[in-house]
Amino acid sequence: MTTKGEAGVSAAAAERVAAMRGLALAALVALGALGLARAAPAPGEAASLLGSLDAGLRAAAIGVFLFASGWATAPFWNAVFQSEGTARGALRVAHRVWQIYWRYIGAVAASAAILTVIAGPEDRAAAHAAFGLGGLAEAPRETMLGLALLIEQPAAFAPLQAYALIVLAAPLMIVIGARAPAAALGISAALYLVAQGLAMQGVALQGFDAPRGWPLDPVAWQLAFCVGFAFGAGWIRPEVERPRAVWLIAAAGAAVSVASIALSGLTADPAGPGAVAAARPWLLVVAAAIGLAAYGGLRDAPAALSRLLARIGRQSLAALAALGPILALLQGLFGPAPSPGAAALSALCGLCLLYAAAAISAWFMDPPWAKPAPRSEKPRAA
């Protein structure tokens, strides 16, 4: 018998959404590990096709994670706001953002410590630079302040930084969406258009020059979260149960991804603000298309694979926080530019570490020593 959640989401559908989140996180780890084998282009050098493909796929995986996160959290936040009211619900959201922020600070500190311990004295500066933390040696005070204020955005921590700010869209979606779902989505789309227009003109939203802008702009990418939220809240019904619809959505996503990869290759830095801004409209469509295709396709996936991905997805915050330290450990073990075979092995190790992080987090949330109170047995009839 299928049970229903607070927002009318079946348990089977919730399991598939959790597996979708787990799939996106696994893709981020695998792409990050495989990306270690790709040498970064020199300043002013045109990006290679492999670099553009890597940047496009990573951005699409982040979009799928945000889309699935909005879908997965909508029933929970709707229940919180209904039971505790708007004011206390907004405070709960702010507390959640605070929790995510300190997980981000811990992930940065753990990654820097791992690189410092594993890399040798001669390779330490190069290891930090390849991971996006090179400023810790050159200007530690300014770099630490930039990381703490979310000004600096290394690639390994960009999803966690953006997610901490994107969760703030939940009260907007709930309060306005309860009366007019179309208006809530319209405000989200308007914010996206403002961020997109500024990015295309080279304006960074946090007040710095364009090269210091967010490659993963949370003001724009909140649209993926809000569209997923609309699915989770029941405002939009996913019509992807039929196999034909799944394949059509997957084909559309594949076709649009080719265009996004081509757009991201137009600039010298495939992960820079200009390239990602140019490809962002396509990448958002790709993320939603891949997410819906995964939602429909996971119904017929092997049960063991679905359970494995769902376990990662249910502990998504712990897994997302572990992304940076895992990639730092892989870079320290395999080097900043391993061979293709070593990069494939590092990707496999990274996936195992990701699952281990999710399993440990689940173990601490339900520790074996927290046993339920014994039930009082009724006296048996004589």
For each residue, the residues with C-beta under 8 A, 3 or more apart:
1:
2: 10 11 12
3: 10 11
4: 8 9 10 11
5: 8 9 10 11 14 75
6: 9 75 76 78 79 82
7: 74 75 78 79 232 233 234
8: 4 5 234
9: 4 5 6 13 14 17 75 232 234
10: 2 3 4 5 13 14
11: 2 3 4 5 14 15
12: 2 15 16 299
13: 9 10 16 17 295
14: 5 9 10 11 17 18 72 75
15: 11 12 18 19 306 310
16: 12 13 19 20 295 298 299 306 310
17: 9 13 14 20 21 68 71 72 232 295 313
18: 14 15 21 22 72 309 310 313 314 316
19: 15 16 22 23 294 298 301 306 309 310 313
20: 16 17 23 24 64 68 71 291 294 295 298 309 313
21: 17 18 24 25 65 68 69 72 312 313 316
22: 18 19 25 26 308 309 310 311 312 313 314 316 319 358
23: 19 20 26 27 64 294 298 309 313
24: 20 21 27 28 61 62 64 65 68
25: 21 22 28 29 65 312 313 316 319 320 323 354
26: 22 23 29 30 309 312 351 354
27: 23 24 30 31 57 61 64
28: 24 25 31 32 58 61 62 65 159 323
29: 25 26 32 33 323 326 327 347 350 351 353 354
30: 26 27 33 34 347 350 351
31: 27 28 34 35 54 57 58 61
32: 28 29 35 36 58 155 156 323 327 330 350
33: 29 30 36 327 330 343 346 347 349 350
34: 30 31 37 38 54 343 344 346 347
35: 31 32 38 54 58
36: 32 33 327 330 331 334 335 336 337 338 343 346
37: 34 337 338 339 340 342 343
38: 34 35 48 50 51 54 337
39: 337
40: 51 130
41: 45 46 47 48 51 268 269 270
42: 45
43: 268
44: 268
45: 41 42 268
46: 41 268
47: 41 51 52 55 264 265 267 268 269 270 275
48: 38 41 51 52
49: 52 53 261 265
50: 38 53 54
51: 38 40 41 47 48 54 55 265 270
52: 47 48 49 55 56 261 262 264 265 270 275
53: 49 50 56 57 261
54: 31 34 35 38 50 51 57 58 270
55: 47 51 52 58 59 264 270 271 275 276
56: 52 53 59 60 257 260 261 264 270 279 283
57: 27 31 53 54 60 61 257
58: 28 31 32 35 54 55 61 62 155 271
59: 55 56 62 63 216 260 264 276 279 280 283
60: 56 57 63 64 257 260 283 286 287 290
61: 24 27 28 31 57 58 64 65
62: 24 28 58 59 65 66 158 159 162 216 221 287
63: 59 60 66 67 221 224 283 284 286 287 288 291
64: 20 23 24 27 60 61 67 68 287 290 291 294
65: 21 24 25 28 61 62 68 69 159 163 316 320
66: 62 63 69 70 162 163 166 221 222 224 225 228 287
67: 63 64 70 71 224 225 227 228 287 288 291
68: 17 20 21 24 64 65 71 72 228 291 313
69: 21 65 66 72 73 163 225 228 316
70: 66 67 73 74 224 225 226 227 228 229 230 231 232
71: 17 20 67 68 74 228 229 231 232 291
72: 14 17 18 21 68 69 75 76 228 232 313 316
73: 69 70 76 77 167 170 229 232
74: 7 70 71 77 78 173 228 229 230 231 232 233
75: 5 6 7 9 14 72 78 79 232 233
76: 6 72 73 79 80
77: 73 74 80 81 89 93 170 174
78: 6 7 74 75 81 82 174 233
79: 6 7 75 76 82 83
80: 76 77 83 84 89 92
81: 77 78 84 85 86 89 171 174 175
82: 6 78 79
83: 79 80
84: 80 81 88 89 92
85: 81 88 89
86: 81 89 90 171 175
87: 90 91
88: 84 85 91 92
89: 77 80 81 84 85 86 92 93 171 174
90: 86 87 93 94 171
91: 87 88 94 95
92: 80 84 88 89 95 96
93: 77 89 90 96 97 167 168 170 171
94: 90 91 97 98 168
95: 91 92 98 99
96: 92 93 99 100 167
97: 93 94 100 101 164 165 167 168
98: 94 95 101 102
99: 95 96 102 103 317
100: 96 97 103 104 160 163 164 167 317
101: 97 98 104 105 164
102: 98 99 105 106
103: 99 100 106 107 160 317 318 320 321
104: 100 101 107 108 157 160 161 164 321
105: 101 102 108 109 148
106: 102 103 109 110 321
107: 103 104 110 111 157 160 321 322 323 324 325
108: 104 105 111 112 133 147 157 324
109: 105 106 112 113
110: 106 107 113 114 324 325 328
111: 107 108 114 115 131 133 156 157 324 325 327 328
112: 108 109 115 116 128 133 136 328
113: 109 110 116 117
114: 110 111 117 118 325 328 329 332
115: 111 112 118 119 124 127 128 131 133 328 331 332
116: 112 113 119 124 128
117: 113 114 332
118: 114 115 127 329 332 333
119: 115 116 123 124 126 127 128 332
120: 123 124
121: 124
122:
123: 119 120 126 127
124: 115 116 119 120 121 127 128 137
125: 128 129 134 137
126: 119 123 129 130 336
127: 115 118 119 123 124 130 131 331 332 336
128: 112 115 116 119 124 125 131 133 134 136 137
129: 125 126 132 133 134
130: 40 126 127 134 331 336
131: 111 115 127 128 154 156 327 328 331
132: 129 152 154 155 156 157
133: 108 111 112 115 128 129 136 143 154
134: 125 128 129 130 137 138
135: 138 139 140 142 143 146 152
136: 112 128 133 140 143 144
137: 124 125 128 134 140
138: 134 135 143
139: 135 142 143
140: 135 136 137 143 144
141: 144 145
142: 135 139 145 146
143: 133 135 136 138 139 140 146 147 152
144: 136 140 141 147 148
145: 141 142 148 149 151
146: 135 142 143 149 151 152
147: 108 143 144 150 151 152 154 157
148: 105 144 145
149: 145 146
150: 147 153 161 164 165 206
151: 145 146 147 206 208 212
152: 132 135 143 146 147
153: 150 157 158 161 214 215 216
154: 131 132 133 147 157 158 324
155: 32 58 132 158 215 271
156: 32 111 131 132 323 324 327 328
157: 104 107 108 111 132 147 153 154 160 161 323 324
158: 62 153 154 155 161 162 214 215 216
159: 28 62 65 162 163 216 320 323
160: 100 103 104 107 157 163 164 320 321 323 324
161: 104 150 153 157 158 164 165 216 218
162: 62 66 158 159 165 166 214 216 217 218 221
163: 65 66 69 100 159 160 166 167 320
164: 97 100 101 104 150 160 161 167
165: 97 150 161 162 168 218 222
166: 66 162 163 169 218 221 222 225
167: 73 93 96 97 100 163 164 170 225
168: 93 94 97 165 171 172
169: 166 172 173 188 222 225 226 229
170: 73 77 93 167 173 174 229
171: 81 86 89 90 93 168 174 175
172: 168 169 175 176 184 187 188 226
173: 74 169 170 176 177 184 188 226 229 230 233
174: 77 78 81 89 170 171 177 178
175: 81 86 171 172 178
176: 172 173 179 180 183 184 187
177: 173 174 180 181 183 184 185 229 230 233 235
178: 174 175
179: 176 183
180: 176 177 183 184
181: 177 184 185 230 233 235
182: 185 186
183: 176 177 179 180 186 187
184: 172 173 176 177 180 181 187 188 226 230
185: 177 181 182 188 189 226 227 230 235
186: 182 183 189 190
187: 172 176 183 184 190 191
188: 169 172 173 184 185 191 192 222 223 226 227
189: 185 186 192 193 223
190: 186 187 193 194
191: 187 188 194 195 219 220 222 223
192: 188 189 195 196 219 220 222 223 284
193: 189 190 196 197
194: 190 191 197 198 219
195: 191 192 198 199 205 217 219 220
196: 192 193 199 200 220 277 280 281
197: 193 194 200 201
198: 194 195 201 203 204 205
199: 195 196 202 203 213 217 220 273 274 277 280
200: 196 197 277 278
201: 197 198
202: 199 210 273 274
203: 198 199 210 213
204: 198 207 208 209 210 212 213 214 273
205: 195 198 213 214 217 219
206: 150 151 213 214
207: 204
208: 151 204 212 213
209: 204 212 213
210: 202 203 204 213 273 274
211: 272 273
212: 151 204 208 209
213: 199 203 204 205 206 208 209 210 217 273
214: 153 158 162 204 205 206 217 218 273
215: 153 155 158 271 272 273 276
216: 59 62 153 158 159 161 162 221 276
217: 162 195 199 205 213 214 220 221 273 276 277 280
218: 161 162 165 166 214 221 222
219: 191 192 194 195 205 222
220: 191 192 195 196 199 217 223 277 280
221: 62 63 66 162 166 216 217 218 224 225 280 284
222: 66 165 166 169 188 191 192 218 219 225 226
223: 188 189 191 192 220 226 227 284
224: 63 66 67 70 221 227 228 284 287 288
225: 66 67 69 70 166 167 169 221 222 228 229
226: 70 169 172 173 184 185 188 222 223 229 230
227: 67 70 185 188 223 224 230 231 236 288
228: 66 67 68 69 70 71 72 74 224 225 231 232 288 291
229: 70 71 73 74 169 170 173 177 225 226 232 233
230: 70 74 173 177 181 184 185 226 227 233 235 236
231: 70 71 74 227 228 234 235 236 237 238
232: 7 9 17 70 71 72 73 74 75 228 229
233: 7 74 75 78 173 177 181 229 230
234: 7 8 9 231 237
235: 177 181 185 230 231
236: 227 230 231
237: 231 234
238: 231 241 292 295 296
239: 242 245
240: 245 246 249 292 293 295 296
241: 238 245 296 299
242: 239 245 246 296
243: 246 247 296
244: 247 248
245: 239 240 241 242 248 249 296
246: 240 242 243 249 250 292 293 296 297
247: 243 244 250 251
248: 244 245 251 252
249: 240 245 246 252 253 289 292 293 296
250: 246 247 253 254 289 290 293 297
251: 247 248 254 255
252: 248 249 255 256 285 289
253: 249 250 256 257 285 286 289 290 293
254: 250 251 257 258
255: 251 252 258 259
256: 252 253 259 260 282 285 286 289
257: 56 57 60 253 254 260 261 282 286
258: 254 255 261 262
259: 255 256 262 263 282
260: 56 59 60 256 257 263 264 279 282 283 286
261: 49 52 53 56 257 258 264 265 279
262: 52 258 259 265 266
263: 259 260 266 275 278 279 282
264: 47 52 55 56 59 260 261 267 270 275 276 278 279
265: 47 49 51 52 261 262 270 275
266: 262 263 275 278
267: 47 264 270 272 274 275 278
268: 41 43 44 45 46 47 272
269: 41 47 272 274 275
270: 41 47 51 52 54 55 56 264 265 267 275
271: 55 58 155 215 275 276
272: 211 215 267 268 269 275 276
273: 199 202 204 210 211 213 214 215 217 276 277
274: 199 202 210 267 269 277 278
275: 47 52 55 263 264 265 266 267 269 270 271 272 278 279
276: 55 59 215 216 217 264 271 272 273 279 280 283
277: 196 199 200 217 220 273 274 280
278: 200 263 264 266 267 274 275
279: 56 59 260 261 263 264 275 276 282 283
280: 59 196 199 217 220 221 276 277 283 284
281: 196 284 285
282: 256 257 259 260 263 279 285 286
283: 56 59 60 63 260 276 279 280 286 287
284: 63 192 221 223 224 280 281 287 288
285: 252 253 256 281 282 288 289
286: 60 63 253 256 257 260 282 283 289 290
287: 60 62 63 64 66 67 224 283 284 290 291
288: 63 67 224 227 228 284 285 291 292
289: 249 250 252 253 256 285 286 292 293
290: 60 64 250 253 286 287 293 294
291: 20 63 64 67 68 71 228 287 288 294 295
292: 238 240 246 249 288 289 295 296
293: 240 246 249 250 253 289 290 296 297
294: 19 20 23 64 290 291 297 298
295: 13 16 17 20 238 240 291 292 298 299
296: 238 240 241 242 243 245 246 249 292 293 299
297: 246 250 293 294 300 301
298: 16 19 20 23 294 295 301 306 309
299: 12 16 241 295 296
300: 297
301: 19 297 298 305 306
302: 305 306
303: 306 307
304: 307 308
305: 301 302 308 309
306: 15 16 19 298 301 302 303 309 310
307: 303 304 310 311
308: 22 304 305 311 312 355
309: 18 19 20 22 23 26 298 305 306 312 313
310: 15 16 18 19 22 306 307 313 314
311: 22 307 308 314 315 355 358 359 362
312: 21 22 25 26 308 309 315 316 319 354 355 358
313: 17 18 19 20 21 22 23 25 68 72 309 310 316
314: 18 22 310 311 358 362
315: 311 312 318 319 357 358 359 361 362 365
316: 18 21 22 25 65 69 72 312 313 319 320
317: 99 100 103 320 321
318: 103 315 321 322 357 358 360 361
319: 22 25 312 315 316 322 323 354 357 358 361
320: 25 65 103 159 160 163 316 317 323
321: 103 104 106 107 160 317 318 324
322: 107 318 319 325 326 353 354 357
323: 25 28 29 32 107 156 157 159 160 319 320 326 327 354
324: 107 108 110 111 154 156 157 160 321 327 328
325: 107 110 111 114 322 328 329
326: 29 322 323 329 330 350 353 354 357
327: 29 32 33 36 111 131 156 323 324 330 331 350
328: 110 111 112 114 115 131 156 324 325 331 332
329: 114 118 325 326 332 333 353
330: 32 33 36 326 327 333 334 346 349 350
331: 36 115 127 130 131 327 328 334 335 336
332: 114 115 117 118 119 127 328 329
333: 118 329 330 346 349
334: 36 330 331 338 342 343 345 346
335: 36 331 338 342
336: 36 126 127 130 331
337: 36 37 38 39
338: 36 37 334 335 342 343 346
339: 37 342 343
340: 37 343 344
341: 344 345
342: 37 334 335 338 339 345 346
343: 33 34 36 37 334 338 339 340 346 347
344: 34 340 341 347 348
345: 334 341 342 348 349
346: 33 34 36 330 333 334 338 342 343 349 350
347: 29 30 33 34 343 344 350 351
348: 344 345 351 352
349: 33 330 333 345 346 352 353
350: 29 30 32 33 326 327 330 346 347 353 354
351: 26 29 30 347 348 354 355
352: 348 349 355 356
353: 29 322 326 329 349 350 356 357
354: 25 26 29 312 319 322 323 326 350 351 357 358
355: 308 311 312 351 352 358 359
356: 352 353 359 360
357: 315 318 319 322 326 353 354 360 361
358: 22 311 312 314 315 318 319 354 355 361 362
359: 311 315 355 356 362 363
360: 318 356 357 363 364
361: 315 318 319 357 358 364 365
362: 311 314 315 358 359 365 366
363: 359 360 366 367 368
364: 360 361 367
365: 315 361 362
366: 362 363 370
367: 363 364 370
368: 363 371
369:
370: 366 367
371: 368
372:
373:
374:
375:
376:
377:
378:
379:
380:
381:
382:
